[in-house]
């Protein structure tokens, strides 16, 4: 499994733990639902800026999202 896939899985895990839908994240990040879906499925890259914004939305550290163990 690639690191991109693992990043997407971590994002999905923390999003669900927070009780948010993909569309909620998309609205908060000012992007499309499809973009969030593709990130969670490891099909798209996310910029560092968006990654930090996403971590703030999920109330986690970026290092938690990038924990590939």
Secondary structure by P-SEA (a helix, b strand, c coil): ccaaaaaaaaaaaaaaaacccaaaaaaaacccaaaaaaaaaccccccaaaaaaaaaaaccccccccccc
